[in-house]
Amino acid sequence: MKSQDYIALDERYGAHNYHPLPVVISWAEGCRVKDPEGRSYLDFLSAYSAVNQGHRHPKIVKAAKDQLDLSTLTSRAFHNDKMGLFLKKLCEFTGYENALPMNTGAEAVETALKAARRWGVEVKGVENGRQEIICVDDNFHGRTIAVISMSSDPDATVNYGPYVPGFRRVPYADAQAIEKAITPNTVAVIIEPIQGEAGVFVPPVGYLKAVREICTKNHVLFICDEIQTGFCRTGKRFAWEHEEARPDIMCLGKALGGGIMPISAIVADHEVMKVFTPGTHGSTFGGNPLASAIGMAALEVLVDEKLDENAERLGQLFRSELAKIACPRVTEIRGKGLLNAVVFEKGFEAWNVCISLRDAGLLAKQTHGNIIRFAPPLVITEAEIKEAIAIIKGVFEKIA
């Protein structure tokens, strides 16, 4: 079968809830992927940062294969011999006392929201049903009903009502707006330290630290959604570390699964996590032995290969080389580490640019019409970064 045959099957039998770039990936390794016709591409999306360790990293693949020969799923009705080891490693990596494993990023966010609401009643003393959580404009935290109730994106919210109450939305990157929105019923503030889906929007220096201080002063939990920014993507283990603005709860996912399977979690100290008691929250697959083995290997790769340092060094190189490209339609280059975006002038349609990049051997995806996100696997080499720059330069300089 050819690429077009696979695309036709997707179109015929799948729900049309995505508009993917017309390319089929049938093989992947490291930073490179191939289509059924054998054409090779540099992957500059990394499955939305779920493949920080590169496609099919041998250590992670081996961990999965070894565990498949032992056990894969026990449910939480029983203990297994991998989950505790995984949670210990995750807590040591993040610096938190407790972790609660789930499967998808959206589940991690839902878990954080539930923890905050329950904490608000049992610790802060808010009347149940009156808890409020402050969120921000242009956020992206997932697709569940509760999560889209925080969203300002009409595509994500249209005709899904009634929406979940208890959320107050304020502008992003405005700490004073958060402080003004706090009431006696406020139990948490949830933000992305860098807004990925909004186009890699990096807040001004000092914003995260100010939010941390406001939350502390008002006895409000600070929740950081690090699902896309975490695990070394921005040049630190977690993006909040750029300002030492340690959150009370961190939502984790994507790269925690090493590109092998969905694995997510929240981490928090015991003072917050103690609100969960038997029966109050759970997941059949959360913390399963296969996921735990994969998660441990994924974390080890990040540490052993110093992928935070690689992301910081090559991210600076990437942005500096992008800035040299002559393209009058580009208005801004922004990002941290290897989470970067090129912003074109308003009204510019970047889809065709992504098609041209594909034809030249690089895969990236536009967001919000005029923005292209560039986020390669963190195992990328300097030579591959320079190869990518040459491709981007060749495409951008032809833009009318």
MIVO-193302 format. One record per residue (C-alpha): residue in one letter; chain; x, y, z. Coordinates in steps of 0.2 Angstrom, whole numbers, plus 5000, padded with zeros to 4 digits. Each point is the difference from the previous one (the first is absolute). Layout:
N
resn,chain,u,v,w
a,A,X,Y,Z
...
***
This chain:
400
resn,chain,u,v,w
m,A,5000,5000,5000
k,A,5005,5018,4997
s,A,4999,5015,5011
q,A,4984,5006,4991
d,A,4992,4983,5003
y,A,5003,5002,5019
i,A,4993,5018,5000
a,A,4985,4994,4991
l,A,4996,4987,5013
d,A,5002,5013,5014
e,A,4988,5011,4991
r,A,4988,4986,4996
y,A,4999,4992,5017
g,A,5006,5013,5013
a,A,4991,5014,5008
h,A,5006,5017,4992
n,A,5005,5008,5016
y,A,5018,5003,4994
h,A,5007,5009,4985
p,A,5017,4991,4998
l,A,5014,5005,4989
p,A,4999,4988,4984
v,A,5014,4989,5005
v,A,5000,4982,5006
i,A,5014,4994,5012
s,A,5003,4981,4999
w,A,5018,5000,5008
a,A,5008,5011,5013
e,A,5017,5000,5009
g,A,5008,5014,5010
c,A,4996,5016,4991
r,A,4995,4993,4983
v,A,4985,4992,4993
k,A,4996,4992,4983
d,A,4984,4998,4990
p,A,4994,4984,4991
e,A,5009,5006,4984
g,A,5017,5001,5010
r,A,5001,5019,5000
s,A,5009,5006,5016
y,A,4996,5015,5011
l,A,5006,5009,5015
d,A,4987,5000,5013
f,A,4998,5017,5008
l,A,4984,4997,5009
s,A,5005,4985,5011
a,A,4981,4995,5002
y,A,4997,5017,5009
s,A,5015,4996,5011
a,A,4996,4983,5004
v,A,5016,4993,4992
n,A,5013,5010,5009
q,A,5011,4985,5001
g,A,4999,4997,4982
h,A,4990,4987,4990
r,A,5002,4982,5006
h,A,5014,5004,5012
p,A,5009,4983,5002
k,A,5000,5001,5019
i,A,4982,5004,5001
v,A,4995,4987,4987
k,A,5010,4987,5010
a,A,4991,5004,5016
a,A,4984,4997,4991
k,A,5005,4984,4992
d,A,5007,4993,5016
q,A,4984,5005,5010
l,A,4989,4992,4987
d,A,5007,4983,5004
l,A,4996,5002,5019
s,A,4983,5010,5003
t,A,4991,5014,4992
l,A,4985,5004,5010
t,A,4994,4996,5018
s,A,4988,5014,5003
r,A,5001,5010,5017
a,A,4991,4986,5009
f,A,5017,4992,5003
h,A,5018,5007,5002
n,A,5012,4996,4986
d,A,5019,4999,5001
k,A,5003,5015,4988
m,A,4989,5015,5005
g,A,5008,5004,5017
l,A,5017,5000,4992
f,A,4994,5012,4986
l,A,4991,5012,5012
k,A,5016,5001,5011
k,A,5010,5004,4984
l,A,4987,5013,4994
c,A,5000,5008,5018
e,A,5019,5001,5000
f,A,5000,5007,4982
t,A,4987,5014,5004
g,A,5005,5003,5018
y,A,4982,4997,5007
e,A,4995,4988,5014
n,A,4986,4991,4991
a,A,4994,4995,4983
l,A,4983,4994,4993
p,A,5001,4991,4984
m,A,4987,5001,4986
n,A,5001,4997,4981
t,A,4997,5016,4990
g,A,5004,5018,5002
a,A,4982,5005,5002
e,A,4998,4987,5014
a,A,5014,5009,5009
v,A,4992,5017,4998
e,A,4983,4992,5006
t,A,5009,4992,5015
a,A,5008,5017,5005
l,A,4983,5009,4999
k,A,4993,4987,5011
a,A,5014,5001,5012
a,A,4998,5019,5001
r,A,4982,4999,5003
r,A,5001,4987,5013
w,A,5014,5009,5009
g,A,4990,5016,4999
v,A,4986,4992,5010
e,A,5011,4989,5012
v,A,5015,5012,5003
k,A,4995,5017,4996
g,A,4982,4999,5006
v,A,4990,5005,4984
e,A,4982,4994,5000
n,A,4999,4986,4988
g,A,4992,5005,4983
r,A,5007,5018,5002
q,A,5018,4996,4995
e,A,5008,5011,4987
i,A,5015,4997,4989
i,A,5008,5014,4990
c,A,5006,4996,4983
v,A,5006,5011,4985
d,A,4996,5005,4983
d,A,5006,4989,4985
n,A,5004,4986,5011
f,A,5001,4982,4994
h,A,4998,4986,5014
g,A,4991,4987,4990
r,A,4983,4995,4993
t,A,4989,4994,5014
i,A,4984,5009,5005
a,A,5008,5007,5016
v,A,5016,5006,4991
i,A,4991,5008,4985
s,A,4989,5009,5012
m,A,5017,5010,5004
s,A,5003,5003,4981
s,A,4998,5016,4990
d,A,5002,4991,4984
p,A,4983,4999,4991
d,A,5005,4985,4990
a,A,5003,4990,5016
t,A,4984,5006,5009
v,A,4986,5003,4987
n,A,4984,4990,5003
y,A,5007,4990,5015
g,A,4990,5008,5013
p,A,4995,5001,5014
y,A,5017,5004,5005
v,A,5008,4996,5017
p,A,4998,5014,5012
g,A,5014,5006,5013
f,A,5012,5008,4988
r,A,5006,5018,4998
r,A,5010,5005,4985
v,A,5012,5014,5000
p,A,5013,5006,4987
y,A,5016,4990,4999
a,A,5017,5008,5005
d,A,4991,5012,5011
a,A,5003,4996,5019
q,A,4990,5015,5006
a,A,4985,4993,4991
i,A,5002,4984,5010
e,A,5001,5009,5016
k,A,4985,5011,4997
a,A,4989,4984,4995
i,A,5004,4991,5017
t,A,4985,4998,5012
p,A,4998,4991,5016
n,A,4994,4985,4990
t,A,5016,5000,4989
v,A,5009,4983,5002
a,A,5012,5000,4986
v,A,5008,5009,4985
i,A,5004,4989,4985
i,A,5012,5006,4986
e,A,5012,4993,4987
p,A,5017,5008,5003
i,A,5002,5002,4981
q,A,4984,4998,4990
g,A,5004,4987,4987
e,A,4984,4999,4990
a,A,4997,5019,5000
g,A,5016,5001,4990
v,A,5015,4998,5012
f,A,4995,5015,5009
v,A,5013,5004,5013
p,A,4995,5011,5014
p,A,5011,5015,5006
v,A,5014,4996,5012
g,A,4993,5001,5018
y,A,4982,4994,4996
l,A,5002,4983,5007
k,A,5008,5006,5016
a,A,4987,5013,5002
v,A,4986,4987,4999
r,A,5009,4989,5012
e,A,5001,5014,5013
i,A,4982,5005,4997
c,A,4994,4982,5003
t,A,5010,4998,5016
k,A,4994,5017,5007
n,A,4982,4995,4997
h,A,5001,4982,5005
v,A,4996,4994,4982
l,A,5007,4985,4992
f,A,5012,5004,4985
i,A,4997,4986,4986
c,A,5013,5000,4986
d,A,4995,4990,4984
e,A,5017,4994,4994
i,A,4993,4986,4989
q,A,5008,5008,4984
t,A,5013,5011,5008
g,A,5007,4987,5012
f,A,5013,4987,5000
c,A,5015,5011,4994
r,A,4990,5007,4985
t,A,5004,5018,5004
g,A,5018,4998,5006
k,A,4996,4996,5018
r,A,4992,4984,5007
f,A,4984,5011,5002
a,A,4996,5017,4993
w,A,4996,5007,5017
e,A,5018,4998,5005
h,A,5005,5015,4989
e,A,4993,5011,5014
e,A,5001,4988,5015
a,A,4981,5001,5001
r,A,4996,4983,5007
p,A,4982,4995,4998
d,A,4989,4991,5013
i,A,4994,4988,4987
m,A,5008,4995,4984
c,A,4991,4992,4985
l,A,5011,4988,4990
g,A,4998,4990,4985
k,A,5006,4998,4982
a,A,5019,4997,5001
l,A,4997,4990,5016
g,A,4995,4986,4988
g,A,5016,5001,4990
g,A,4990,4999,4984
i,A,4995,4983,5004
m,A,4983,5001,5009
p,A,4989,5013,5009
i,A,5006,5003,5017
s,A,4996,5015,5011
a,A,5000,5005,5018
i,A,4998,5014,5013
v,A,5013,5003,5013
a,A,4998,5010,5016
d,A,5006,5000,5018
h,A,4990,4989,5013
e,A,4991,5015,5006
v,A,4991,5001,4984
m,A,4999,4982,4995
k,A,4993,4994,5016
v,A,4983,5006,4995
f,A,4999,4984,4989
t,A,4994,4985,5010
p,A,4994,4983,4994
g,A,4986,5001,4988
t,A,5001,5019,4997
h,A,5010,4999,4984
g,A,5007,4986,4989
s,A,5005,4992,4983
t,A,5000,4982,4995
f,A,5015,5003,4989
g,A,5009,5013,5011
g,A,5017,4994,5006
n,A,4999,4984,4990
p,A,5016,4989,5000
l,A,5003,5003,4981
a,A,4998,5019,5002
s,A,5011,5001,5016
a,A,5014,4990,4991
i,A,4999,5012,4985
g,A,4999,5016,5011
m,A,5015,4995,5010
a,A,5010,4998,4984
a,A,4994,5016,4993
l,A,5006,5009,5015
e,A,5016,4992,5000
v,A,5003,5005,4982
l,A,4997,5018,5004
v,A,5013,5000,5014
d,A,5013,4989,4993
e,A,5000,5009,4983
k,A,4999,5017,5008
l,A,4986,5005,4989
d,A,4996,5016,5009
e,A,5018,5007,4996
n,A,4998,4994,4982
a,A,4983,5009,4998
e,A,5007,5016,5008
r,A,5016,5000,4989
l,A,4992,4995,4983
g,A,4984,5011,5004
q,A,5011,5016,5001
l,A,5009,4995,4984
f,A,4984,4996,4991
r,A,4992,5017,5004
s,A,5016,5010,4996
e,A,5001,4991,4983
l,A,4981,5003,4997
a,A,5002,5019,5003
k,A,5013,5001,4986
i,A,4987,4994,4987
a,A,4994,5013,4988
c,A,4981,4999,5000
p,A,4990,5016,5002
r,A,4984,4991,5004
v,A,5008,4994,5017
t,A,4996,5011,5014
e,A,5007,4991,5015
i,A,5010,4985,5005
r,A,4997,4994,5018
g,A,5003,4985,5011
k,A,5010,4992,5013
g,A,5011,4985,4998
l,A,4994,4989,4986
l,A,4982,5007,5001
n,A,5000,5014,4987
a,A,4988,5009,4988
v,A,5001,5011,4985
v,A,4986,5013,5000
f,A,4995,5007,4983
e,A,4990,5016,4997
k,A,4982,4999,5004
g,A,4989,4993,4987
f,A,5014,4990,4993
e,A,4996,4981,4997
a,A,5014,4989,5005
w,A,4992,4984,4995
n,A,5008,5001,4982
v,A,5017,5004,5008
c,A,4999,4984,5010
i,A,4996,4991,4984
s,A,5015,5007,4992
l,A,5011,4995,5015
r,A,4993,4982,4998
d,A,5005,5000,4982
a,A,5017,5006,5005
g,A,5002,4986,5013
l,A,4994,5008,5017
l,A,4984,4997,5009
a,A,4992,5014,5010
k,A,4983,5006,5004
q,A,4991,5017,5000
t,A,4989,5006,5014
h,A,4988,5015,5001
g,A,5003,5002,4981
n,A,5015,5011,5000
i,A,5012,4991,5012
i,A,5011,4985,4997
r,A,5007,4990,5015
f,A,5017,4992,4999
a,A,5003,4987,5013
p,A,5012,4986,4995
p,A,5004,4985,5011
l,A,5013,5005,5013
v,A,5012,4987,4994
i,A,5003,5011,4985
t,A,5018,5003,4995
e,A,5008,5017,4995
a,A,5002,4993,4982
e,A,4982,4996,4999
i,A,4995,5017,5007
k,A,5011,5008,4986
e,A,4992,4989,4987
a,A,4983,5006,5006
i,A,5005,5018,4999
a,A,5006,4998,4982
i,A,4983,4992,4996
i,A,4990,5014,5009
k,A,5011,5013,4992
g,A,4997,4993,4983
v,A,4981,5000,5002
f,A,4998,5017,5009
e,A,5011,5010,4988
k,A,4988,4995,4986
i,A,4984,5007,5009
a,A,4993,5014,4990
***
